[in-house]
Amino acid sequence: MEWCDNGSRLAWKASVAKAIGSSSLPHSVKGAYGPFLFAILFTCRKGNYLNNIQSIINCTPNVSIFILDKDFNYITFNDAHSQEIFRDHNVYPKIGENILKYFRPKYKETFTKILSGESFSEIDEGDANDFWESNWSPYKNDNGDIIGIVCFAQDITEKVRHQHEIENQASLLEAVIECS
């Protein structure tokens, strides 16, 4: 299912709903990964949860995806997330395990914010001097109750370093021009 040519989120949702034979649509999904998140949340609700969700989230090898319950325990995660945890901690995460075992304590505040209903994106410097763009959303059940957290995170380290190089070169060029 693709984003509609006219860019209409509503039209896209309607086309997904029609394709899977449902007239009910989940809550509004925001952010760059909105359509992808929508497909995952809708798949979760249609049944065959683990098989469907794993096949969907593992289609994105460059994006770390995980879903947590309200106690910050893993419900599921993709291979990219598992590899990132292994790279940073030399151990693979396990379903049911608390993510705070691997994430800095400051994330407890982030998770609490999401569980209060906020969706947002942020760029954060990781433990290994890497940079991540994370898109956070509450995971809601059919009644609209928040039952967990969904995250899509992409390593943007090269992009950030490239931007810093451009800024440094621009500063250097300005200094040369001023000396002339």
N, C-alpha and C positions, 0 to 999 in steps of 0.2 A: 504494500500500500504506500503510495507516495503522497507528499504534500500537494495539494491542488494547485494547478497553474495560476489561479487567481489569488493564491496566498491565503485563502479563507480557511481559518482553523475550524470553523463550524462545518464547512463543506467537507473538510477532510474527515472530521469526526463522524459525520453522517455517512460518508462512503465506507468507513471502517465498520460502523454499526450495521450497514446494509450487507456488507460482505460476510459478516459473521452471524447475520440473522438476528439482530437485537435492536430494539428501539430505545433502550435505556443507555445513556452515556455517563461515564464517570465524571467526577468533578473537573473543573478547569485545570489545565496543566500549563504552566508558564515556562519560559526560558528556551534556550537554543535547542535543548533536547526534548522539548515538549511533545512533538509528534511521536518520538521513539518511546518516551515515558508513557504516553497515553496508550500505545500499543501494548506495552508490558503490563500496565495496570489492568487493561481490559482483558488480556489473556489470562491474568491471574484469576479474574472473576469468572471466567468461562469454564474453569475446571482444568484437569490435567496439569495442575499448577507447576510442579517441578520440571517435568519434561519440556513443556512449552516455554517456560521462562528461561531455562538453561539454554535452549537452542537459540532463543532471541538474544539474550545478553552476551552469548559467546560469539555473536556475529561481529562484534566491535573489538578487535584485538588492541586498538590504541586507546580505548576508553575503559577506565576502571569503573565497574558498576557493582553496587551492593545494596541490599535491602536489609534493614534492621527492624527488630520488634521494639516495643516501647521501653524495654529494659536495655536497649543497645546491643542485643544479641543478634548474631547473623541469622537471617532467614535464608538468604542465598547470596551468592556473589559470582562474578564471572572469572574466567581464567586470568584475565589481565590483572584483576585485583589480587587474586591469589599470588601471582608472580611478584607483584609489587611488595606485598607483605613479606614474601620469602626473601626478596632482595634486601629489604630493610632490616628484617629480624631473624633471618635464617631458619624460619619455620613457616609452614603453611597454615593459614587460618582454617578453622573447622566450623561447620554449621552448628549453631547453638552457642558458640563461644562469644564472649563479650568483646566488642571491638576496642574498648578502652584499654585492653591489654596491649594493643598495637599503636593506638593513636594518642597524641599528647593530651594531657588533662584538660586543656582549653576547649577541646571538642565536646566535652560534656555540656558546656554552655551553648554551643552551636546546636547540639542535638535537642536540648531543652527548647530552644527557640523554634526549631522545626516542629516539635511536638505540640507547640502552642498554635500552630497553623501557618507559620510563615514559609514561603518559598523564596529562595534567593540564590544568587551566584556570587562566588567570591574567588579571589586569587590569593593563594597562600604559599609561603615558602616552606618546603618540607624539611625534614630532618637531615637530608643529604644534600643540602644546597640546591634542591630542585624546586621548581615552581609548578603549582597545580591550579587549574581552573575547575572549581567544583560547582555543580548545580544541585541544589538540595531541595527536596519537596517532601511534604508529609505524605504518607501512604494511608489512604482512606478506604474503609469498607463500603459496602453498598448503601449503608445508612448515613454515610458521610462522617462517621466517627474516625478519628485518627488512630491508626493501629500500628504505625511504625514510620520509618524514614527511608527514603530512596535517594541515592546519590549517584551522579554521573561525574566522574573526575577525569580530566585529561592532563597529561604531562605537557606543559607548555614551556619547559626549561629552555629549549633551543630558541623558541620565539622570543622569550624575555632576554636571553643573552644577546641575540641578534639585535634587538631593539636598543639594548645598552651600548652595543658596539656602534650603532648608527648615531646615537646621542653623543658618544665620546668623540667620534669622528667629526660631527657637526661642531662640537665645542672647540676641537683642535683647529678646524678650518676657520672658525670665527677668530680665534687667537692669532692665526697667521694673517688674516685680513686686517685685523687691528694693528698689527706690527708693521704693515706695509705702508 
